Amino acid sequence: MQWNRSQMMKCVCYFLLLISFFGAALPADASVCRNYQGSEICIVDIKRSAKNYWEYRVILSVDGVKQPLEVYNCRDRTTVKKDGTVLTFGQNNPGEIVCSFFKK
């Protein structure tokens, strides 16, 4: 079977289209979400402190609204807000979700 120039170009175009379709993978945007007291709370970004392993720097999303970075101290059960305010875990505080994320 002889391939003429137009058939060969069509085959190359399909091949390049197939490669670009599978080669352009989008980055995964995975986050851990939980329902907590009627709200959907998602951990968007979490980093464990190297110095204090019981502290986590966390960015949360509550009902789809991204929250500012907060530090959760799982040993003392406190949250440090961006302005330096320290709150103990209590009502409407997702600290339990954050601390249970890496619970052994």
MARBA-3410 file (N, C-alpha, C, O; in Angstrom, 1 decimal):
104
0.8,-1.2,0.0,0.0,0.0,0.0,0.9,1.2,0.0,1.8,1.4,0.8 ~ 0.6,2.1,-0.9,1.4,3.4,-1.1,0.6,4.5,-0.4,-0.6,4.6,-0.5 ~ 1.3,5.3,0.4,0.7,6.4,1.1,1.1,7.7,0.3,2.3,7.9,0.0 ~ 0.1,8.4,0.0,0.4,9.7,-0.7,0.7,10.8,0.3,0.5,10.5,1.5 ~ 1.1,11.9,-0.1,1.5,13.0,0.8,0.4,13.4,1.7,0.7,13.7,2.9
-0.8,13.5,1.3,-1.9,14.0,2.1,-2.3,13.0,3.2,-2.6,13.4,4.3 ~ -2.2,11.7,2.8,-2.5,10.7,3.9,-1.4,10.7,4.9,-1.7,10.5,6.1 ~ -0.2,10.8,4.5,0.9,10.9,5.5,0.8,12.1,6.4,1.0,12.0,7.6 ~ 0.4,13.2,5.9,0.3,14.5,6.7,-0.9,14.3,7.7,-0.8,14.8,8.8 ~ -1.9,13.7,7.2,-3.1,13.5,8.1,-2.7,12.5,9.2,-3.1,12.8,10.4
-2.0,11.5,9.0,-1.5,10.6,10.0,-0.6,11.3,11.0,-0.7,11.1,12.2 ~ 0.3,12.1,10.5,1.2,12.8,11.4,0.4,13.8,12.3,0.7,14.0,13.5 ~ -0.5,14.5,11.7,-1.4,15.4,12.5,-2.1,14.7,13.6,-2.2,15.2,14.7 ~ -2.7,13.6,13.3,-3.5,12.8,14.3,-2.5,12.3,15.4,-2.9,12.4,16.6 ~ -1.3,11.9,15.0,-0.4,11.5,16.0,0.1,12.6,16.9,0.1,12.4,18.1
0.4,13.8,16.3,0.7,14.9,17.1,-0.4,15.4,18.0,-0.2,15.8,19.2 ~ -1.6,15.3,17.5,-2.8,15.7,18.3,-3.0,14.7,19.5,-3.3,15.1,20.6 ~ -2.7,13.4,19.2,-2.8,12.4,20.3,-1.8,12.6,21.4,-2.0,12.5,22.6 ~ -0.5,12.9,21.0,0.5,13.2,21.9,0.3,14.4,22.7,0.5,14.4,23.9 ~ -0.2,15.5,22.1,-0.5,16.7,22.9,-1.7,16.5,23.8,-1.7,17.2,24.9
-2.6,15.7,23.5,-3.8,15.4,24.3,-3.3,14.7,25.6,-3.8,15.1,26.7 ~ -2.5,13.7,25.5,-2.0,13.0,26.7,-0.8,13.6,27.3,-0.6,13.3,28.5 ~ -0.1,14.4,26.6,1.1,15.0,27.2,0.9,16.2,28.0,1.7,16.6,28.8 ~ -0.3,16.9,27.8,-0.6,18.1,28.5,-1.4,17.8,29.8,-2.6,18.1,29.9 ~ -0.8,17.1,30.7,-1.4,16.7,32.0,-1.5,17.9,32.9,-0.4,18.6,33.1
-2.6,18.2,33.5,-2.7,19.3,34.4,-2.3,18.8,35.8,-2.4,17.7,36.1 ~ -1.7,19.7,36.6,-1.3,19.3,37.9,-2.5,19.0,38.8,-3.6,19.5,38.7 ~ -2.3,18.0,39.6,-3.4,17.6,40.5,-3.6,18.6,41.6,-2.7,19.1,42.2 ~ -4.9,18.9,41.9,-5.2,19.8,42.9,-6.0,19.0,44.0,-7.2,19.1,44.1 ~ -5.3,18.2,44.7,-5.9,17.4,45.7,-5.9,18.0,47.1,-4.9,18.6,47.5
-7.0,18.0,47.7,-7.1,18.5,49.1,-8.0,17.6,49.9,-8.9,16.9,49.3 ~ -7.7,17.5,51.1,-8.5,16.7,52.0,-9.7,17.5,52.5,-9.5,18.5,53.1 ~ -10.9,17.0,52.4,-12.1,17.7,52.8,-12.9,16.9,53.8,-12.9,15.6,53.6 ~ -13.4,17.5,54.7,-14.3,16.9,55.7,-15.5,17.8,56.0,-15.4,19.0,55.9 ~ -16.6,17.2,56.3,-17.8,17.9,56.8,-17.6,18.1,58.3,-17.5,17.1,59.0
-17.7,19.3,58.8,-17.4,19.6,60.2,-18.4,20.7,60.6,-18.4,21.8,60.2 ~ -19.3,20.3,61.5,-20.4,21.2,62.0,-21.1,21.9,60.9,-21.3,23.1,61.0 ~ -21.5,21.2,59.9,-22.3,21.8,58.9,-21.5,22.5,57.8,-22.1,23.1,56.9 ~ -20.2,22.5,57.9,-19.4,23.2,56.9,-18.4,22.2,56.2,-18.0,21.3,56.9 ~ -18.1,22.5,55.0,-17.1,21.7,54.3,-15.7,22.4,54.5,-15.5,23.5,54.1
-14.8,21.7,55.2,-13.5,22.2,55.5,-12.5,21.4,54.7,-12.4,20.2,54.9 ~ -11.7,22.1,53.9,-10.7,21.4,53.1,-9.3,22.0,53.5,-9.1,23.2,53.7 ~ -8.4,21.1,53.6,-7.0,21.4,53.9,-6.3,21.7,52.5,-6.1,20.7,51.8 ~ -6.1,22.9,52.2,-5.5,23.3,50.9,-4.0,23.1,50.9,-3.5,22.6,49.9 ~ -3.4,23.5,52.0,-1.9,23.4,52.1,-1.6,23.2,53.5,-2.1,23.8,54.4
-0.7,22.2,53.8,-0.3,21.9,55.2,1.2,21.6,55.2,1.7,20.9,54.4 ~ 1.9,22.3,56.2,3.3,22.1,56.3,3.6,21.8,57.8,3.1,22.6,58.7 ~ 4.3,20.8,58.1,4.7,20.5,59.5,5.9,21.2,59.8,6.9,21.3,59.0 ~ 6.0,21.8,61.0,7.1,22.5,61.5,8.3,21.5,61.7,8.1,20.4,62.3 ~ 9.5,21.9,61.3,10.6,21.0,61.5,11.1,21.1,62.9,11.6,20.1,63.5
11.0,22.3,63.5,11.5,22.4,64.9,10.5,21.9,65.9,10.9,21.2,66.8 ~ 9.2,22.2,65.7,8.2,21.8,66.6,7.2,20.8,65.9,6.3,21.3,65.2 ~ 7.4,19.5,66.0,6.7,18.6,65.1,5.2,18.6,65.4,4.4,18.0,64.6 ~ 4.8,19.2,66.5,3.3,19.2,66.8,2.6,20.5,66.2,1.4,20.6,66.4 ~ 3.4,21.3,65.5,2.8,22.5,64.9,2.7,22.3,63.4,3.5,21.8,62.7
1.6,22.8,62.9,1.3,22.7,61.5,0.9,24.1,60.9,0.1,24.8,61.6 ~ 1.5,24.5,59.8,1.1,25.7,59.2,0.1,25.3,58.1,0.4,24.5,57.2 ~ -1.1,25.9,58.2,-2.2,25.3,57.4,-3.0,26.5,56.7,-3.2,27.5,57.3 ~ -3.3,26.2,55.4,-4.3,27.1,54.7,-5.5,26.2,54.5,-5.4,25.2,53.9 ~ -6.6,26.7,55.0,-7.9,26.0,54.9,-8.8,26.6,53.9,-8.7,27.8,53.6
-9.8,25.9,53.5,-10.9,26.4,52.7,-12.2,26.0,53.4,-12.4,24.8,53.6 ~ -13.0,27.0,53.8,-14.2,26.7,54.5,-15.4,27.1,53.6,-15.5,28.2,53.2 ~ -16.1,26.0,53.2,-17.3,26.2,52.3,-16.8,26.9,51.0,-17.5,27.7,50.4 ~ -15.6,26.5,50.5,-15.1,27.1,49.3,-14.4,28.4,49.4,-13.9,28.9,48.4 ~ -14.3,29.0,50.5,-13.6,30.3,50.8,-12.3,30.0,51.4,-12.2,29.5,52.5
-11.2,30.4,50.7,-9.9,30.2,51.2,-9.6,31.1,52.4,-9.9,32.3,52.4 ~ -9.0,30.5,53.5,-8.7,31.2,54.7,-7.2,31.6,54.7,-6.4,30.9,54.0 ~ -6.8,32.6,55.5,-5.4,32.9,55.6,-4.6,31.8,56.4,-5.2,31.0,57.1 ~ -3.3,31.8,56.2,-2.5,30.8,56.9,-2.6,31.0,58.4,-2.6,32.1,58.9 ~ -2.7,29.8,59.1,-2.8,29.8,60.5,-1.9,28.7,61.0,-1.6,27.7,60.3
-1.4,28.8,62.2,-0.5,27.8,62.8,-1.3,27.1,63.9,-1.9,27.7,64.8 ~ -1.4,25.7,63.7,-2.1,24.9,64.7,-1.1,24.2,65.6,-0.3,23.4,65.1 ~ -1.3,24.4,66.9,-0.4,23.7,67.8,-1.2,22.5,68.4,-2.1,22.7,69.2 ~ -0.9,21.3,68.0,-1.7,20.2,68.4,-1.3,19.7,69.8,-2.1,18.9,70.4 ~ -0.2,20.1,70.3,0.2,19.7,71.7,-0.6,20.6,72.7,-1.2,20.0,73.7
-0.7,21.9,72.5,-1.4,22.8,73.4,-2.8,23.0,73.0,-3.6,23.6,73.8 ~ -3.2,22.4,71.9,-4.6,22.6,71.3,-4.9,24.1,71.1,-6.0,24.5,71.6 ~ -4.0,24.8,70.5,-4.2,26.2,70.2,-4.0,26.5,68.7,-3.4,25.8,68.0 ~ -4.6,27.6,68.3,-4.5,28.2,67.0,-3.9,29.6,67.0,-4.3,30.4,67.8 ~ -2.9,29.8,66.2,-2.3,31.2,66.2,-2.7,31.8,64.8,-2.3,31.3,63.8
-3.5,32.8,65.0,-4.0,33.6,63.8,-2.9,34.4,63.2,-1.8,34.5,63.8 ~ -3.1,34.9,62.0,-2.1,35.7,61.3,-1.7,36.9,62.0,-0.5,37.4,62.0 ~ -2.6,37.5,62.8,-2.3,38.7,63.6,-1.7,38.4,64.9,-1.5,39.3,65.7 ~ -1.4,37.1,65.2,-0.8,36.8,66.5,-1.7,36.3,67.6,-1.3,35.9,68.6 ~ -3.0,36.5,67.3,-4.0,36.1,68.3,-4.0,34.5,68.5,-4.0,33.8,67.6
-4.0,34.1,69.8,-3.9,32.7,70.1,-5.3,32.3,70.7,-5.8,32.9,71.6 ~ -5.9,31.3,70.0,-7.2,30.8,70.4,-7.1,29.3,70.8,-6.3,28.6,70.1 ~ -7.7,28.9,71.8,-7.8,27.5,72.1,-8.8,26.8,71.2,-9.8,27.4,70.8 ~ -8.6,25.5,71.0,-9.5,24.7,70.2,-10.9,24.8,70.9,-10.9,24.5,72.2 ~ -11.9,25.0,70.2,-13.2,25.1,70.8,-14.2,25.0,69.8,-14.0,24.3,68.7
-15.4,25.6,70.0,-16.4,25.5,69.1,-16.1,26.3,67.8,-15.5,27.4,67.8 ~ -16.4,25.7,66.6,-16.2,26.3,65.3,-14.7,26.4,65.0,-14.3,27.3,64.3 ~ -13.8,25.6,65.6,-12.4,25.6,65.3,-12.0,24.3,64.7,-12.2,23.2,65.3 ~ -11.6,24.3,63.4,-11.2,23.1,62.7,-9.9,22.5,63.2,-9.4,21.6,62.4 ~ -9.3,22.9,64.3,-8.1,22.3,64.7,-8.1,20.8,64.9,-7.0,20.2,64.7
-9.2,20.3,65.4,-9.3,18.8,65.5,-9.1,18.1,64.2,-8.4,17.1,64.2 ~ -9.6,18.7,63.1,-9.4,18.0,61.8,-7.9,18.1,61.4,-7.4,17.1,60.9 ~ -7.3,19.3,61.6,-5.9,19.4,61.3,-5.0,18.5,62.1,-4.2,17.8,61.5 ~ -5.3,18.4,63.4,-4.4,17.6,64.2,-4.7,16.1,64.0,-3.8,15.3,64.2 ~ -5.9,15.7,63.6,-6.1,14.3,63.4,-5.6,13.9,62.0,-5.6,12.7,61.7
-5.2,14.8,61.2,-4.8,14.5,59.8,-3.5,13.6,59.9,-3.4,12.7,59.1 ~ -2.6,13.8,60.8,-1.4,13.0,60.9,-1.3,12.2,62.2,-0.3,11.8,62.6 ~ -2.5,12.1,62.9,-2.5,11.3,64.1,-2.0,9.9,63.9,-2.4,9.3,62.9 ~ -1.2,9.4,64.8,-0.6,8.1,64.6,-1.5,7.0,65.3,-1.2,5.9,65.2
END
